[in-house]
Amino acid sequence: MQRKSVDVNGITLSYLEAGEGPAILLCHGFPETSKSWHKQMPALAAAGFRVIAPDLRGYGESSCPESSDLYTIFHLVGDLVGLMDALSIQRTVIVGNDWGASVAWQMSLMRPDRIRGVVAFGVPLMARSPVPPTQMFPRTKEALFYTLYFQEPGLAERELERDVPTTLRRIYHAASGEAGPRQAGDGTPNPFGMVVPEHGMLQDLPEPVLLPAWLSSADFNAYAAAFARSGFRGGLNYYRNLDRNWQLQASLEGVRVEVPALFAIGSRDVGLSIPGMDHIIADMSKLAPRLRRCLTIDGAGHWIQQERADAVNSLILSFMSTLDDSTHALA
Protein backbone atom coordinates (compact mmCIF):
# COMPACT_ATOMS: atom_id res chain seq x y z
CA MET A 1 0.00 0.00 0.00
CA GLN A 2 1.27 3.44 -0.92
CA ARG A 3 0.19 6.69 0.75
CA LYS A 4 -0.53 9.43 -1.77
CA SER A 5 -2.48 12.69 -1.96
CA VAL A 6 -4.30 14.77 -4.53
CA ASP A 7 -5.94 18.20 -4.53
CA VAL A 8 -9.66 18.15 -5.37
CA ASN A 9 -12.49 20.62 -4.80
CA GLY A 10 -10.28 23.04 -2.91
CA ILE A 11 -9.01 20.47 -0.38
CA THR A 12 -6.32 17.81 -0.21
CA LEU A 13 -7.39 14.17 -0.06
CA SER A 14 -4.92 11.64 1.28
CA TYR A 15 -5.41 8.04 0.19
CA LEU A 16 -3.91 4.56 0.19
CA GLU A 17 -3.51 2.73 -3.11
CA ALA A 18 -2.55 -0.81 -4.05
CA GLY A 19 -2.75 -3.04 -7.10
CA GLU A 20 -3.72 -2.66 -10.73
CA GLY A 21 -6.90 -3.48 -12.61
CA PRO A 22 -10.59 -2.58 -12.24
CA ALA A 23 -11.08 -0.05 -9.46
CA ILE A 24 -12.50 -0.58 -5.99
CA LEU A 25 -13.05 2.48 -3.80
CA LEU A 26 -13.15 1.86 -0.02
CA CYS A 27 -14.85 4.40 2.28
CA HIS A 28 -14.35 4.32 6.06
CA GLY A 29 -16.65 5.36 8.88
CA PHE A 30 -16.53 7.23 12.21
CA PRO A 31 -14.19 7.24 14.05
CA GLU A 32 -11.85 5.54 11.59
CA THR A 33 -9.49 6.38 8.73
CA SER A 34 -8.42 4.73 5.49
CA LYS A 35 -6.35 2.37 7.64
CA SER A 36 -9.52 0.51 8.60
CA TRP A 37 -9.28 -1.22 5.20
CA HIS A 38 -5.71 -2.45 5.61
CA LYS A 39 -6.92 -6.06 5.91
CA GLN A 40 -8.78 -5.78 2.59
CA MET A 41 -6.35 -3.90 0.37
CA PRO A 42 -3.64 -6.59 -0.02
CA ALA A 43 -6.18 -9.33 -0.68
CA LEU A 44 -8.12 -7.29 -3.24
CA ALA A 45 -4.93 -6.10 -4.95
CA ALA A 46 -3.63 -9.67 -5.13
CA ALA A 47 -6.89 -10.68 -6.83
CA GLY A 48 -6.25 -8.21 -9.65
CA PHE A 49 -7.91 -4.98 -8.59
CA ARG A 50 -6.79 -1.38 -8.17
CA VAL A 51 -7.81 -0.50 -4.63
CA ILE A 52 -8.09 3.07 -3.33
CA ALA A 53 -8.96 3.95 0.27
CA PRO A 54 -9.15 7.69 0.99
CA ASP A 55 -9.09 9.48 4.29
CA LEU A 56 -12.46 11.15 3.82
CA ARG A 57 -12.79 14.91 4.21
CA GLY A 58 -12.07 15.85 7.85
CA TYR A 59 -10.12 12.66 8.66
CA GLY A 60 -6.54 11.48 8.90
CA GLU A 61 -4.15 13.28 6.58
CA SER A 62 -6.88 14.83 4.42
CA SER A 63 -7.96 18.44 4.80
CA CYS A 64 -10.31 19.30 7.66
CA PRO A 65 -12.26 22.44 6.69
CA GLU A 66 -13.36 24.52 9.66
CA SER A 67 -16.96 25.24 8.70
CA SER A 68 -19.52 22.50 9.29
CA ASP A 69 -21.32 23.72 6.14
CA LEU A 70 -18.58 22.07 4.07
CA TYR A 71 -19.49 18.51 5.08
CA THR A 72 -22.75 17.83 3.27
CA ILE A 73 -23.24 14.57 1.39
CA PHE A 74 -22.79 16.57 -1.82
CA HIS A 75 -19.30 17.63 -0.71
CA LEU A 76 -18.41 14.04 0.17
CA VAL A 77 -19.66 12.58 -3.11
CA GLY A 78 -17.98 15.43 -4.97
CA ASP A 79 -14.67 14.60 -3.32
CA LEU A 80 -14.88 11.00 -4.55
CA VAL A 81 -15.80 12.07 -8.07
CA GLY A 82 -12.84 14.46 -8.00
CA LEU A 83 -10.56 11.71 -6.72
CA MET A 84 -11.67 9.37 -9.50
CA ASP A 85 -11.10 12.07 -12.10
CA ALA A 86 -7.62 12.79 -10.75
CA LEU A 87 -6.75 9.08 -10.91
CA SER A 88 -8.30 8.61 -14.38
CA ILE A 89 -10.91 6.17 -13.08
CA GLN A 90 -14.10 6.30 -15.10
CA ARG A 91 -16.11 3.74 -13.10
CA THR A 92 -15.61 1.92 -9.81
CA VAL A 93 -17.16 -0.45 -7.35
CA ILE A 94 -17.68 1.51 -4.15
CA VAL A 95 -17.51 -0.18 -0.74
CA GLY A 96 -18.29 1.49 2.57
CA ASN A 97 -18.83 0.85 6.26
CA ASP A 98 -20.73 3.09 8.71
CA TRP A 99 -20.66 6.65 7.31
CA GLY A 100 -18.71 5.26 4.38
CA ALA A 101 -21.72 3.05 3.59
CA SER A 102 -23.99 6.12 3.59
CA VAL A 103 -21.60 7.87 1.21
CA ALA A 104 -21.47 4.78 -1.01
CA TRP A 105 -25.27 4.54 -1.24
CA GLN A 106 -25.60 8.26 -1.99
CA MET A 107 -22.89 8.23 -4.65
CA SER A 108 -24.71 5.32 -6.28
CA LEU A 109 -27.89 7.44 -6.30
CA MET A 110 -26.27 10.65 -7.51
CA ARG A 111 -23.68 9.32 -9.96
CA PRO A 112 -24.66 5.87 -11.21
CA ASP A 113 -22.68 6.64 -14.37
CA ARG A 114 -19.50 6.34 -12.27
CA ILE A 115 -20.50 3.28 -10.22
CA ARG A 116 -20.35 -0.38 -11.34
CA GLY A 117 -21.69 -1.69 -8.05
CA VAL A 118 -22.04 -0.86 -4.35
CA VAL A 119 -21.18 -2.91 -1.28
CA ALA A 120 -22.41 -1.50 2.04
CA PHE A 121 -21.67 -2.72 5.54
CA GLY A 122 -23.58 -1.77 8.68
CA VAL A 123 -25.79 1.02 7.30
CA PRO A 124 -28.64 0.03 4.96
CA LEU A 125 -30.10 2.15 2.20
CA MET A 126 -32.96 4.16 3.71
CA ALA A 127 -35.81 6.09 2.18
CA ARG A 128 -35.86 9.84 2.80
CA SER A 129 -37.75 10.39 6.04
CA PRO A 130 -40.94 12.51 6.12
CA VAL A 131 -39.33 14.92 8.61
CA PRO A 132 -35.73 16.03 9.28
CA PRO A 133 -33.70 13.22 10.89
CA THR A 134 -33.00 15.02 14.15
CA GLN A 135 -36.75 15.12 14.81
CA MET A 136 -36.87 11.32 14.70
CA PHE A 137 -34.00 10.38 17.04
CA PRO A 138 -35.01 9.37 20.59
CA ARG A 139 -34.85 11.92 23.39
CA THR A 140 -35.98 11.83 27.02
CA LYS A 141 -35.81 14.37 29.84
CA GLU A 142 -32.52 12.86 30.98
CA ALA A 143 -30.85 11.61 27.82
CA LEU A 144 -30.70 11.95 24.06
CA PHE A 145 -29.46 9.81 21.19
CA TYR A 146 -25.75 10.25 20.47
CA THR A 147 -26.42 11.83 17.06
CA LEU A 148 -28.26 14.63 18.87
CA TYR A 149 -25.45 14.97 21.40
CA PHE A 150 -23.10 15.51 18.44
CA GLN A 151 -25.11 18.48 17.09
CA GLU A 152 -23.73 21.30 19.28
CA PRO A 153 -20.35 22.42 17.90
CA GLY A 154 -17.56 22.01 20.43
CA LEU A 155 -19.46 19.93 23.00
CA ALA A 156 -18.53 16.44 21.82
CA GLU A 157 -15.11 17.62 20.66
CA ARG A 158 -14.17 18.68 24.18
CA GLU A 159 -15.11 15.29 25.57
CA LEU A 160 -13.69 13.08 22.85
CA GLU A 161 -10.41 14.97 22.50
CA ARG A 162 -9.68 15.10 26.24
CA ASP A 163 -8.01 11.68 26.11
CA VAL A 164 -7.98 10.30 22.56
CA PRO A 165 -6.74 6.77 23.39
CA THR A 166 -9.43 6.34 26.06
CA THR A 167 -12.10 7.65 23.67
CA LEU A 168 -11.15 5.22 20.93
CA ARG A 169 -10.72 2.24 23.26
CA ARG A 170 -14.21 2.68 24.67
CA ILE A 171 -15.95 3.35 21.35
CA TYR A 172 -14.17 0.56 19.49
CA HIS A 173 -14.98 -1.93 22.25
CA ALA A 174 -18.58 -0.82 22.80
CA ALA A 175 -19.50 -1.13 19.11
CA SER A 176 -17.59 -4.35 18.48
CA GLY A 177 -18.85 -7.88 18.58
CA GLU A 178 -16.76 -8.51 21.68
CA ALA A 179 -19.10 -6.25 23.66
CA GLY A 180 -21.65 -9.04 23.41
CA PRO A 181 -25.16 -9.39 21.95
CA ARG A 182 -27.01 -6.14 21.44
CA GLN A 183 -29.72 -7.38 23.78
CA ALA A 184 -29.23 -9.01 27.16
CA GLY A 185 -31.13 -12.13 28.20
CA ASP A 186 -33.96 -10.02 29.59
CA GLY A 187 -34.32 -8.18 26.28
CA THR A 188 -32.82 -4.89 27.43
CA PRO A 189 -30.35 -3.26 25.02
CA ASN A 190 -26.68 -3.06 25.93
CA PRO A 191 -25.71 0.51 26.89
CA PHE A 192 -24.85 2.28 23.66
CA GLY A 193 -26.49 5.17 21.93
CA MET A 194 -28.25 7.26 24.60
CA VAL A 195 -26.21 10.04 26.21
CA VAL A 196 -26.81 12.10 29.35
CA PRO A 197 -25.36 15.45 28.20
CA GLU A 198 -24.07 16.37 31.68
CA HIS A 199 -22.11 13.11 31.83
CA GLY A 200 -21.04 12.85 28.21
CA MET A 201 -20.93 9.90 25.86
CA LEU A 202 -18.01 7.97 27.29
CA GLN A 203 -19.01 7.63 30.94
CA ASP A 204 -21.50 4.84 30.30
CA LEU A 205 -19.15 2.94 27.96
CA PRO A 206 -16.97 0.39 29.77
CA GLU A 207 -13.21 0.77 29.82
CA PRO A 208 -11.93 -2.51 28.31
CA VAL A 209 -9.06 -4.29 30.01
CA LEU A 210 -7.64 -5.33 26.64
CA LEU A 211 -8.00 -4.15 23.08
CA PRO A 212 -10.39 -6.23 20.96
CA ALA A 213 -8.72 -9.31 19.49
CA TRP A 214 -9.09 -7.91 15.97
CA LEU A 215 -7.21 -4.69 16.81
CA SER A 216 -3.44 -4.80 17.31
CA SER A 217 -1.60 -2.33 19.52
CA ALA A 218 0.23 -0.95 16.49
CA ASP A 219 -3.00 -0.37 14.58
CA PHE A 220 -4.68 1.19 17.61
CA ASN A 221 -1.73 3.53 18.14
CA ALA A 222 -1.96 4.59 14.50
CA TYR A 223 -5.64 5.51 14.94
CA ALA A 224 -4.88 7.36 18.17
CA ALA A 225 -2.10 9.33 16.49
CA ALA A 226 -4.37 10.19 13.55
CA PHE A 227 -7.14 11.59 15.77
CA ALA A 228 -4.68 13.34 18.06
CA ARG A 229 -3.55 15.17 14.94
CA SER A 230 -6.89 15.83 13.25
CA GLY A 231 -9.24 15.97 16.23
CA PHE A 232 -12.85 14.79 15.92
CA ARG A 233 -14.45 17.93 14.51
CA GLY A 234 -14.36 16.76 10.91
CA GLY A 235 -16.13 13.48 11.63
CA LEU A 236 -18.66 15.13 13.93
CA ASN A 237 -19.53 17.63 11.20
CA TYR A 238 -20.98 14.77 9.16
CA TYR A 239 -23.64 14.36 11.85
CA ARG A 240 -24.25 18.11 11.95
CA ASN A 241 -25.36 17.97 8.33
CA LEU A 242 -28.02 15.27 8.73
CA ASP A 243 -30.87 17.78 8.48
CA ARG A 244 -29.13 19.80 5.79
CA ASN A 245 -28.64 16.64 3.71
CA TRP A 246 -32.33 15.89 4.15
CA GLN A 247 -33.17 19.31 2.73
CA LEU A 248 -30.75 19.05 -0.19
CA GLN A 249 -31.80 15.55 -1.16
CA ALA A 250 -35.41 16.48 -1.89
CA SER A 251 -34.39 16.49 -5.55
CA LEU A 252 -33.55 12.77 -5.29
CA GLU A 253 -36.95 11.77 -3.91
CA GLY A 254 -38.08 8.56 -5.59
CA VAL A 255 -34.72 7.80 -7.22
CA ARG A 256 -33.57 4.21 -6.74
CA VAL A 257 -30.12 2.64 -6.67
CA GLU A 258 -30.08 0.88 -10.02
CA VAL A 259 -26.57 -0.62 -9.88
CA PRO A 260 -25.82 -4.10 -8.47
CA ALA A 261 -25.67 -3.99 -4.67
CA LEU A 262 -24.69 -6.10 -1.67
CA PHE A 263 -25.44 -5.43 2.01
CA ALA A 264 -24.06 -7.15 5.09
CA ILE A 265 -24.23 -6.40 8.81
CA GLY A 266 -22.77 -8.03 11.90
CA SER A 267 -25.19 -9.88 14.13
CA ARG A 268 -23.86 -7.76 17.03
CA ASP A 269 -23.85 -4.43 15.19
CA VAL A 270 -25.15 -1.64 17.42
CA GLY A 271 -27.40 -0.49 14.58
CA LEU A 272 -29.59 -3.56 15.01
CA SER A 273 -30.76 -2.22 18.36
CA ILE A 274 -32.34 0.83 16.68
CA PRO A 275 -36.14 0.39 16.58
CA GLY A 276 -37.36 -0.50 13.11
CA MET A 277 -33.93 -1.37 11.71
CA ASP A 278 -35.05 -4.89 10.82
CA HIS A 279 -37.88 -3.47 8.68
CA ILE A 280 -35.53 -0.98 6.99
CA ILE A 281 -33.18 -3.81 6.02
CA ALA A 282 -36.05 -6.01 4.83
CA ASP A 283 -37.40 -3.22 2.61
CA MET A 284 -34.10 -2.33 0.94
CA SER A 285 -34.85 -4.22 -2.26
CA LYS A 286 -37.62 -1.69 -2.98
CA LEU A 287 -34.99 1.06 -3.04
CA ALA A 288 -32.23 -1.02 -4.64
CA PRO A 289 -33.92 -3.44 -7.05
CA ARG A 290 -30.58 -5.01 -8.05
CA LEU A 291 -29.68 -5.92 -4.49
CA ARG A 292 -27.90 -9.25 -4.92
CA ARG A 293 -27.56 -10.32 -1.31
CA CYS A 294 -28.50 -9.07 2.14
CA LEU A 295 -26.85 -11.07 4.90
CA THR A 296 -25.74 -11.12 8.52
CA ILE A 297 -22.25 -12.11 9.67
CA ASP A 298 -22.53 -13.99 12.93
CA GLY A 299 -20.72 -12.52 15.92
CA ALA A 300 -19.43 -9.44 14.11
CA GLY A 301 -19.99 -5.95 15.45
CA HIS A 302 -19.88 -2.56 13.75
CA TRP A 303 -16.23 -2.66 12.63
CA ILE A 304 -17.02 -5.56 10.36
CA GLN A 305 -14.16 -5.29 7.87
CA GLN A 306 -11.64 -5.44 10.70
CA GLU A 307 -13.48 -7.94 12.90
CA ARG A 308 -14.23 -10.44 10.12
CA ALA A 309 -11.66 -9.56 7.46
CA ASP A 310 -11.65 -12.94 5.69
CA ALA A 311 -15.44 -13.04 5.42
CA VAL A 312 -15.59 -9.45 4.16
CA ASN A 313 -12.83 -10.08 1.61
CA SER A 314 -14.69 -13.13 0.33
CA LEU A 315 -17.94 -11.18 0.04
CA ILE A 316 -16.34 -8.36 -1.93
CA LEU A 317 -14.48 -10.72 -4.27
CA SER A 318 -17.59 -12.84 -4.81
CA PHE A 319 -19.58 -9.71 -5.62
CA MET A 320 -16.88 -8.54 -8.05
CA SER A 321 -17.10 -11.87 -9.87
CA THR A 322 -20.80 -11.29 -10.58
CA LEU A 323 -20.26 -8.02 -12.43
CA ASP A 324 -20.24 -7.87 -16.20
CA ASP A 325 -16.65 -8.18 -17.45
CA SER A 326 -17.51 -5.87 -20.31
CA THR A 327 -17.47 -2.97 -17.85
CA HIS A 328 -13.85 -3.57 -16.87
CA ALA A 329 -12.55 -1.45 -19.70
CA LEU A 330 -14.37 1.52 -18.22
CA ALA A 331 -13.04 1.00 -14.68
C-alpha positions as a printed NumPy array, in Angstrom:
array([[  0.   ,   0.   ,   0.   ],
       [  1.269,   3.438,  -0.915],
       [  0.188,   6.688,   0.751],
       [ -0.525,   9.429,  -1.774],
       [ -2.479,  12.686,  -1.957],
       [ -4.304,  14.77 ,  -4.532],
       [ -5.943,  18.204,  -4.534],
       [ -9.661,  18.147,  -5.366],
       [-12.494,  20.615,  -4.804],
       [-10.279,  23.038,  -2.906],
       [ -9.009,  20.471,  -0.384],
       [ -6.321,  17.805,  -0.212],
       [ -7.388,  14.168,  -0.062],
       [ -4.921,  11.635,   1.282],
       [ -5.406,   8.036,   0.188],
       [ -3.909,   4.563,   0.19 ],
       [ -3.513,   2.732,  -3.111],
       [ -2.549,  -0.806,  -4.051],
       [ -2.75 ,  -3.038,  -7.096],
       [ -3.722,  -2.663, -10.728],
       [ -6.896,  -3.476, -12.613],
       [-10.586,  -2.581, -12.238],
       [-11.079,  -0.05 ,  -9.464],
       [-12.498,  -0.582,  -5.99 ],
       [-13.05 ,   2.483,  -3.798],
       [-13.152,   1.861,  -0.022],
       [-14.849,   4.402,   2.283],
       [-14.351,   4.316,   6.057],
       [-16.653,   5.364,   8.883],
       [-16.53 ,   7.226,  12.215],
       [-14.191,   7.239,  14.054],
       [-11.851,   5.537,  11.588],
       [ -9.488,   6.384,   8.727],
       [ -8.416,   4.734,   5.487],
       [ -6.345,   2.372,   7.64 ],
       [ -9.525,   0.513,   8.6  ],
       [ -9.282,  -1.224,   5.2  ],
       [ -5.705,  -2.45 ,   5.613],
       [ -6.921,  -6.057,   5.91 ],
       [ -8.782,  -5.778,   2.587],
       [ -6.349,  -3.9  ,   0.371],
       [ -3.638,  -6.585,  -0.016],
       [ -6.183,  -9.333,  -0.678],
       [ -8.119,  -7.288,  -3.237],
       [ -4.93 ,  -6.099,  -4.952],
       [ -3.631,  -9.675,  -5.132],
       [ -6.894, -10.675,  -6.832],
       [ -6.248,  -8.206,  -9.651],
       [ -7.906,  -4.975,  -8.59 ],
       [ -6.786,  -1.379,  -8.173],
       [ -7.807,  -0.502,  -4.634],
       [ -8.09 ,   3.073,  -3.334],
       [ -8.959,   3.947,   0.266],
       [ -9.152,   7.691,   0.989],
       [ -9.093,   9.484,   4.29 ],
       [-12.462,  11.152,   3.817],
       [-12.793,  14.912,   4.211],
       [-12.073,  15.845,   7.847],
       [-10.125,  12.664,   8.664],
       [ -6.544,  11.484,   8.897],
       [ -4.153,  13.277,   6.582],
       [ -6.884,  14.828,   4.42 ],
       [ -7.96 ,  18.441,   4.804],
       [-10.31 ,  19.296,   7.663],
       [-12.26 ,  22.443,   6.692],
       [-13.364,  24.517,   9.661],
       [-16.959,  25.237,   8.698],
       [-19.521,  22.497,   9.289],
       [-21.323,  23.721,   6.144],
       [-18.577,  22.071,   4.075],
       [-19.489,  18.509,   5.077],
       [-22.753,  17.825,   3.272],
       [-23.241,  14.571,   1.391],
       [-22.789,  16.57 ,  -1.818],
       [-19.303,  17.634,  -0.706],
       [-18.41 ,  14.04 ,   0.17 ],
       [-19.658,  12.576,  -3.106],
       [-17.979,  15.434,  -4.973],
       [-14.668,  14.596,  -3.321],
       [-14.884,  10.999,  -4.546],
       [-15.8  ,  12.068,  -8.073],
       [-12.836,  14.463,  -8.004],
       [-10.559,  11.709,  -6.72 ],
       [-11.673,   9.367,  -9.497],
       [-11.103,  12.068, -12.102],
       [ -7.621,  12.79 , -10.748],
       [ -6.748,   9.081, -10.909],
       [ -8.297,   8.611, -14.381],
       [-10.914,   6.166, -13.077],
       [-14.1  ,   6.299, -15.101],
       [-16.113,   3.743, -13.1  ],
       [-15.608,   1.92 ,  -9.813],
       [-17.164,  -0.45 ,  -7.351],
       [-17.679,   1.508,  -4.147],
       [-17.508,  -0.176,  -0.742],
       [-18.286,   1.486,   2.574],
       [-18.827,   0.855,   6.263],
       [-20.73 ,   3.09 ,   8.714],
       [-20.657,   6.65 ,   7.308],
       [-18.709,   5.258,   4.376],
       [-21.721,   3.05 ,   3.593],
       [-23.991,   6.117,   3.589],
       [-21.601,   7.874,   1.213],
       [-21.471,   4.779,  -1.009],
       [-25.266,   4.539,  -1.243],
       [-25.6  ,   8.262,  -1.99 ],
       [-22.894,   8.231,  -4.646],
       [-24.712,   5.324,  -6.277],
       [-27.889,   7.437,  -6.298],
       [-26.269,  10.646,  -7.507],
       [-23.68 ,   9.324,  -9.963],
       [-24.657,   5.869, -11.206],
       [-22.677,   6.64 , -14.371],
       [-19.501,   6.344, -12.275],
       [-20.496,   3.277, -10.223],
       [-20.352,  -0.376, -11.341],
       [-21.685,  -1.691,  -8.046],
       [-22.042,  -0.861,  -4.354],
       [-21.177,  -2.914,  -1.277],
       [-22.414,  -1.497,   2.039],
       [-21.671,  -2.724,   5.544],
       [-23.577,  -1.767,   8.681],
       [-25.789,   1.015,   7.296],
       [-28.641,   0.027,   4.964],
       [-30.101,   2.147,   2.2  ],
       [-32.956,   4.161,   3.714],
       [-35.806,   6.089,   2.177],
       [-35.861,   9.837,   2.804],
       [-37.754,  10.393,   6.045],
       [-40.94 ,  12.508,   6.121],
       [-39.331,  14.92 ,   8.612],
       [-35.728,  16.032,   9.279],
       [-33.702,  13.223,  10.886],
       [-32.999,  15.017,  14.149],
       [-36.753,  15.124,  14.81 ],
       [-36.866,  11.322,  14.703],
       [-34.001,  10.38 ,  17.042],
       [-35.013,   9.373,  20.591],
       [-34.851,  11.923,  23.393],
       [-35.98 ,  11.826,  27.022],
       [-35.814,  14.366,  29.842],
       [-32.524,  12.864,  30.981],
       [-30.846,  11.609,  27.816],
       [-30.697,  11.949,  24.061],
       [-29.465,   9.811,  21.187],
       [-25.753,  10.251,  20.475],
       [-26.421,  11.831,  17.059],
       [-28.262,  14.632,  18.865],
       [-25.449,  14.973,  21.402],
       [-23.103,  15.515,  18.443],
       [-25.105,  18.476,  17.088],
       [-23.728,  21.296,  19.276],
       [-20.351,  22.418,  17.903],
       [-17.561,  22.008,  20.431],
       [-19.464,  19.934,  23.001],
       [-18.53 ,  16.438,  21.818],
       [-15.106,  17.618,  20.657],
       [-14.166,  18.684,  24.177],
       [-15.115,  15.287,  25.568],
       [-13.689,  13.075,  22.848],
       [-10.412,  14.97 ,  22.503],
       [ -9.68 ,  15.105,  26.243],
       [ -8.006,  11.681,  26.107],
       [ -7.977,  10.304,  22.559],
       [ -6.744,   6.767,  23.388],
       [ -9.432,   6.336,  26.062],
       [-12.098,   7.647,  23.67 ],
       [-11.148,   5.217,  20.932],
       [-10.719,   2.239,  23.262],
       [-14.206,   2.685,  24.665],
       [-15.946,   3.346,  21.348],
       [-14.166,   0.559,  19.487],
       [-14.982,  -1.933,  22.247],
       [-18.582,  -0.818,  22.796],
       [-19.501,  -1.126,  19.11 ],
       [-17.586,  -4.348,  18.482],
       [-18.855,  -7.883,  18.579],
       [-16.755,  -8.508,  21.678],
       [-19.102,  -6.246,  23.66 ],
       [-21.652,  -9.041,  23.412],
       [-25.156,  -9.386,  21.951],
       [-27.014,  -6.136,  21.445],
       [-29.722,  -7.382,  23.782],
       [-29.228,  -9.013,  27.159],
       [-31.125, -12.126,  28.201],
       [-33.963, -10.022,  29.59 ],
       [-34.319,  -8.177,  26.277],
       [-32.819,  -4.887,  27.433],
       [-30.351,  -3.263,  25.022],
       [-26.681,  -3.064,  25.928],
       [-25.709,   0.514,  26.892],
       [-24.848,   2.279,  23.661],
       [-26.494,   5.172,  21.929],
       [-28.248,   7.256,  24.602],
       [-26.207,  10.036,  26.211],
       [-26.811,  12.097,  29.348],
       [-25.359,  15.45 ,  28.205],
       [-24.071,  16.368,  31.676],
       [-22.109,  13.107,  31.829],
       [-21.036,  12.845,  28.205],
       [-20.927,   9.897,  25.856],
       [-18.006,   7.968,  27.294],
       [-19.012,   7.635,  30.942],
       [-21.5  ,   4.836,  30.298],
       [-19.152,   2.939,  27.964],
       [-16.972,   0.391,  29.774],
       [-13.209,   0.771,  29.816],
       [-11.934,  -2.509,  28.307],
       [ -9.061,  -4.29 ,  30.013],
       [ -7.636,  -5.329,  26.643],
       [ -8.004,  -4.152,  23.076],
       [-10.39 ,  -6.227,  20.959],
       [ -8.72 ,  -9.314,  19.488],
       [ -9.087,  -7.909,  15.972],
       [ -7.21 ,  -4.686,  16.811],
       [ -3.438,  -4.804,  17.307],
       [ -1.598,  -2.332,  19.52 ],
       [  0.227,  -0.954,  16.494],
       [ -3.   ,  -0.372,  14.576],
       [ -4.678,   1.195,  17.605],
       [ -1.725,   3.528,  18.14 ],
       [ -1.959,   4.59 ,  14.496],
       [ -5.642,   5.508,  14.938],
       [ -4.884,   7.361,  18.17 ],
       [ -2.102,   9.331,  16.494],
       [ -4.37 ,  10.189,  13.552],
       [ -7.141,  11.587,  15.767],
       [ -4.676,  13.343,  18.062],
       [ -3.546,  15.167,  14.938],
       [ -6.894,  15.835,  13.254],
       [ -9.236,  15.965,  16.231],
       [-12.851,  14.79 ,  15.922],
       [-14.446,  17.932,  14.506],
       [-14.364,  16.755,  10.905],
       [-16.125,  13.479,  11.632],
       [-18.659,  15.13 ,  13.933],
       [-19.53 ,  17.631,  11.202],
       [-20.979,  14.766,   9.158],
       [-23.645,  14.362,  11.846],
       [-24.246,  18.113,  11.954],
       [-25.363,  17.969,   8.332],
       [-28.025,  15.275,   8.731],
       [-30.872,  17.778,   8.484],
       [-29.131,  19.798,   5.788],
       [-28.638,  16.64 ,   3.715],
       [-32.334,  15.887,   4.155],
       [-33.169,  19.315,   2.728],
       [-30.75 ,  19.045,  -0.189],
       [-31.801,  15.55 ,  -1.163],
       [-35.413,  16.481,  -1.886],
       [-34.387,  16.495,  -5.549],
       [-33.552,  12.767,  -5.287],
       [-36.948,  11.775,  -3.907],
       [-38.076,   8.564,  -5.588],
       [-34.716,   7.799,  -7.225],
       [-33.57 ,   4.207,  -6.737],
       [-30.12 ,   2.64 ,  -6.666],
       [-30.084,   0.881, -10.017],
       [-26.568,  -0.62 ,  -9.879],
       [-25.824,  -4.097,  -8.473],
       [-25.668,  -3.989,  -4.673],
       [-24.689,  -6.096,  -1.669],
       [-25.435,  -5.426,   2.006],
       [-24.062,  -7.149,   5.094],
       [-24.232,  -6.399,   8.809],
       [-22.768,  -8.026,  11.899],
       [-25.193,  -9.884,  14.134],
       [-23.861,  -7.762,  17.026],
       [-23.847,  -4.433,  15.186],
       [-25.147,  -1.642,  17.418],
       [-27.403,  -0.49 ,  14.582],
       [-29.588,  -3.555,  15.007],
       [-30.757,  -2.219,  18.363],
       [-32.34 ,   0.828,  16.676],
       [-36.137,   0.393,  16.577],
       [-37.364,  -0.496,  13.109],
       [-33.929,  -1.366,  11.706],
       [-35.051,  -4.892,  10.821],
       [-37.875,  -3.468,   8.678],
       [-35.533,  -0.978,   6.986],
       [-33.183,  -3.809,   6.017],
       [-36.048,  -6.01 ,   4.835],
       [-37.398,  -3.223,   2.606],
       [-34.101,  -2.333,   0.937],
       [-34.85 ,  -4.218,  -2.26 ],
       [-37.623,  -1.692,  -2.979],
       [-34.989,   1.064,  -3.041],
       [-32.23 ,  -1.02 ,  -4.641],
       [-33.917,  -3.444,  -7.054],
       [-30.581,  -5.013,  -8.054],
       [-29.682,  -5.916,  -4.485],
       [-27.897,  -9.253,  -4.925],
       [-27.559, -10.322,  -1.309],
       [-28.5  ,  -9.071,   2.143],
       [-26.851, -11.073,   4.9  ],
       [-25.738, -11.123,   8.517],
       [-22.253, -12.112,   9.666],
       [-22.531, -13.99 ,  12.934],
       [-20.724, -12.515,  15.918],
       [-19.425,  -9.439,  14.11 ],
       [-19.993,  -5.952,  15.453],
       [-19.876,  -2.564,  13.754],
       [-16.226,  -2.656,  12.631],
       [-17.024,  -5.56 ,  10.36 ],
       [-14.156,  -5.289,   7.867],
       [-11.639,  -5.439,  10.704],
       [-13.485,  -7.941,  12.899],
       [-14.234, -10.44 ,  10.117],
       [-11.664,  -9.563,   7.462],
       [-11.653, -12.941,   5.692],
       [-15.441, -13.038,   5.423],
       [-15.585,  -9.45 ,   4.159],
       [-12.833, -10.077,   1.608],
       [-14.692, -13.134,   0.333],
       [-17.943, -11.18 ,   0.042],
       [-16.336,  -8.361,  -1.925],
       [-14.481, -10.722,  -4.273],
       [-17.589, -12.844,  -4.808],
       [-19.576,  -9.706,  -5.623],
       [-16.884,  -8.535,  -8.051],
       [-17.102, -11.873,  -9.867],
       [-20.797, -11.294, -10.585],
       [-20.264,  -8.017, -12.429],
       [-20.239,  -7.871, -16.196],
       [-16.646,  -8.178, -17.446],
       [-17.512,  -5.866, -20.31 ],
       [-17.471,  -2.968, -17.854],
       [-13.845,  -3.575, -16.87 ],
       [-12.555,  -1.446, -19.702],
       [-14.374,   1.518, -18.219],
       [-13.037,   0.997, -14.682]])
